[in-house]
Amino acid sequence: MPGCLCPGCGMAGPRLLFLTALAVELLGRAGGSQSALQSRGTATACRLDNKESESWGALLSGERLDTWICSLLGSLMVGLSGVFPLLVIPLEMGTMLCSEAGAWRLKQLLSFALGGLLGNVFLHLLPEAWAYTCSTGPGGEGQSLQQQQQLGLWVIAGILTFLALEMFLDSKEEGTSQVSGYLNLLANTIDNFTHGLAVAASFLVSKKIGLLTTMAILLHEIPHEVGDFAILLRAGFDRWSAAKLQLSTALGGLLGAGFAICTQSPKGVEETAAWVLPFTSGGFLYIALVNVLPDLLEEEDPWRSLQQLLLLCAGIMVMVLFSLFVD
């Protein structure tokens, strides 16, 4: 520049123009990159929305809707088996409980219920839990020691949960506590949830397998429901109230069926059943050994005690027969 004494100052103009052009180029590229990122983000969001729409569409498609209807009807039939004891237990049973003959009849029912509960736990729930654990293990090659310990921990968790519920909910001031009855309803609801899982998972395979599974569960549940009904009568409920409460547990089966269909994956069903079944087993064990067995041990007549033992074995044998010929 004329009049400038600084050496190299004449190069300042071209350098300034070069830096300005470079800055404009970088800004242009940044703007283009931002636009590209925005367009990519929009495309990704559109793809996710499309996938979600496709998943809901597949869930509510004609074929899947047929599975929904069959699974819910099958689970509802299993839940409605709770009214079967109304056909077996006499109408006057609720009013007879205050008499000596009625109390003895109830102890007979409780003896059968105790055998049914123990048979249900050790011949149905726990073996199925072991089978589910084997199928979800790596390669399906069987259970490891850690998996077996996890099953045991879930059984203990079920026992401790029902113990805590009875400790904090039971009222010692009332003559007849109904907490044991509500605990049995809770365990029965969770049990029906697993039945709903099994029914829906079977219908996802085929209608034939779904119908066979539903009939097998129905045959298995009939003696179990009689025992549950006797436990509710022992807890102080009248005959019709016990029947209505038994029907309310059918909701668990409907929830289980809906969960199985929504997951649309046998693996998801197996992973859920692998911990639900042992937890339910712990609850039934607590009810059988803490709420039912002590009443039977109060009997002082040896002949009646022998009858109770025979009825307990009869309840177990019924579950054995169903396990052999139905499963």
N, C-alpha and C positions, 0 to 999 in steps of 0.2 A: 504494500500500500504506500502511496506517496506520502512522504512526511513522517513515516513511521520509522523509528530508530531501532526497533526490536528485530533481531535476526529471525528469519523464518516466519515472520508475521504475515507475509504474503500468502502463506499456505493455509491460513485460518479460514478463509472463505470456502475453499473447496472441501476442507475437513468438515465444516459445519453443514454444508449441503449433503455430504456423504452420511453423517450421523443422522440427519433429519430423515433422509430416504430410508436408512436402515430401521429407524424407529417406526416409520409408517408401515414398512413391510412386516415387522414383527407384530404390530397391532392388528394388521389385516389378517395375519395367520391366526392370531389368538381369537379374533372374532369368528373366523371360519371354524376353528376347532370348537369354540363354544356352541356354535350353531349345530355342528355335527354331533356334539355330546347331547344337546337338547333333543335332536331328532332321534338319536339312538335311545335315549331315555324314554321318549314317547313311544317308540316302537316296542321297547321291552315291556312297558306298562300295557300296551295293547295286547302283546302276546300273553302276558299273565292274565289279563282279563279274559282273553279268548280261552285260555286253558281252564280258568275257573268256570267259565260258562259251559265249556265242553264237559267238565267233571260233573257239574250239576245236571247237565243234560243227560249224561250217561246214567247218573243216579236215578233220574226220574223217567228214563226211557221206558218203552212199552215192556220189554223183557224184564228190566229191573223192577218195574211197577208190579208185575206179576209176582216176582220174588217177595216184594214188600207185603203184598196181600197175603200170600201163603204163609210167610214167616210170622206175621202178626196174628193171623188166625190160629196157627199152631201154638204159638206162645199163649194166646188167650185160652185155648182149650186146656193147656196144662195148668194155667192159673185157676180155671173154673173147676178143676178137680177138687178144690177146697170145699165144695158143697157136697161132695160124696158122703162125708160122715153124717149128714142130715138123714141119709137113707139108711144108715146102719145103727146110729145111736138113737134110742127111744126118745119120744117127745118129752116124757116126764123125767128125763135124766137130770135136767137142770134143777128141778124142784126136789129130787130125791137125794141130792148131795148132803143135805143136813141130817138124813137118817143114817143108821148104821149100815143098812143094806146098800144104800146109795154110795156111801163112802167106800165100802168094799168093792162095789162095781167100778168105781173110779180108779181104785188101786189096781184092779185087773187091767183096765185100759192103759194106765200109766206103765205097768209092767211090759205090756206089748209095745208101748211107745218107746220105752227105754231100749228094748231090743232093736226096734226099727231105727232109732237114732244111731246106735252103735254100728249096726249093719250098714246104714247109709254112709257113715263116715269111713269105715275101714274097708268096705267092699265097693263103694261107688265113688265118693268124692276124692279120697286120697289116691286110689289107683289112677283115676283120670288125671289128677294133678301130676303124678309121676309121668304118665304118658305124654302130657302136654310139655313137660319140662324136657323129656327126651327128644321130642320133635323139634323144639326150639333150640336145642343145643347145637354146637358146631358139628356139621355133618350128620346130625341125628344119630350119633353112635352110642348114646346112652348118657346117663347122668354122671357128673363128677361129684366128688365128695362135697365141694362147695355148693353145688346145686341142691344136693340132699339136705345140707345144713340150712339152706335158704328156705326150703319147704318146712323144715322143723321150726324155724323162726317165725314163719307166717302162721303156723298152728298156734304157737305160743302167743303171738300178737293177737290172734282171735280170742284166745282164752282171757288174756289180760284186758282186752277191750271190753268184753262182756262183764268181766269182774268189776272193772271201773264203773261201767254204766249202772250196774246193780248197787254198788256201794254208794254212789252219789244220787241215784234216783229213788232208791228204796226208802219208804217211809215206815219206820218201826212203830208209829203210833196207830196205824190202821190195823184192824183185825185180820184182813185178808189183803195181801199186797198183790197188785196186778203187774208189778214190774217184770216178773219172770215171764208172764204171758207176752208182754211187749218185746222182751228180748228174743223170745222164740219167733215172734212175727218178724223182727229185724233179720234174724238168721234165715228165716224162710224166704224173705224178700230177696236177700242176696243169693240164696240158692236158686230161686226162680230166675234171677238175672243170668246165672250160668246156664240154666235151661234154655233161656231165650237165645243166648250165644250159640248153643249147640243146634237148636232148631234152625235158626237163620243160616248158620254156616252150612248145614246140610242142604237146605233149599238152594243155596248158592251153587252147589254141585249139581243137583238134579231134583226134580219133584219126587221121584221114587224114593231116593235116599232121605229126603226131607220128611215124607210121610212115615217111613219106617222109624226114623228117629223120634218123631212126635209120638207115635204109638208106643214105642219103647219107654219113653219118659212118662207117658200117661200111666202105663201099667206099673211102673216103678213108684210113681207118686201116690197112688191110691192108698196103700197101707201107711205110707209116711204121713199123709194128710189126716188119717184117723188118729195117729199118735199126736200130731200137732193139735188136733181138736181136743183131745183129752187133756193136754197140757193147758190149754186155754180154760177149760172147765175147772181144772185144779186151781188156776189163778183167780177164779171168782167170776168169770164171765158167764152170762146165761147162754143158752143154746143158740139163739138167733144172733146175738152180738158176736159170738165166736165165729159163726158162719160168715157174717159180714166182714169181720176183720180178716178172715182167711181169704176172702175174695179180694181184699185190698192189696194183698201181696202179689196179685197178678200183674200189677204195674211194673214190678221188677223184671218180669219176663218180657214185657213189651219194650222196656228200656234196653234190655240185653239184645233183643232182636234188632232194634234200630241201630244199636252200636255196631253190631256185626255187619250189617248191610252198609252202613256209612264208611266203615274202614275198607270194605271190599277186598279184604286180604285175610286169608286163613292164618297167616303168621301173626297179624295183629290180634286176632281172636285167641290164638293159642297163648300169646304172651300175657294177655289179660287173665285168661282162665288159670294160668300157671300160678298166680298168687291169690286170685279170688277163691278158688276151690279150697286150698289149705286154710285160708282165713275163715271161711265158712265152717270148715271142719272143726276148728278151734271153738267157734261159737256153739256148735251143736254138742261138742264134748262137754263144754261148761254147763249147758242146760241139762244134759243127761246126768252128769255126775254130781252137780251141785244142787239143782232144783228138783230133780225127779227121784234120784236114788235115795236121798235121806228119808223121803216119805215112805219108801218101801222098807227101809231098814227099821222103821218104828214098829213093824208088825211083830207081835210076840207069839202068835200061834204058829207052831212048826208046820202044821198042815197047810195053812194059808201061805206061809213063806215059801213052801215047796211049790204051791200053785203059781205064785208070783215068779219064781225062778223058771218054771216051765213055760209060762207066758213070755218071759223075757227071751228064752231060747227060741220060742215060736216066732217072735218078731225078727230075730236074727236069721232064722231059717227061711222066712219069707223073702228077705233080701238076698239070701244066698240063691234061692230058686230063680228069682228074677235076674240076678247077675248071670246065672248059667244059661238060662233059656231065652232071655230077652236081648242081652248085649251081644 
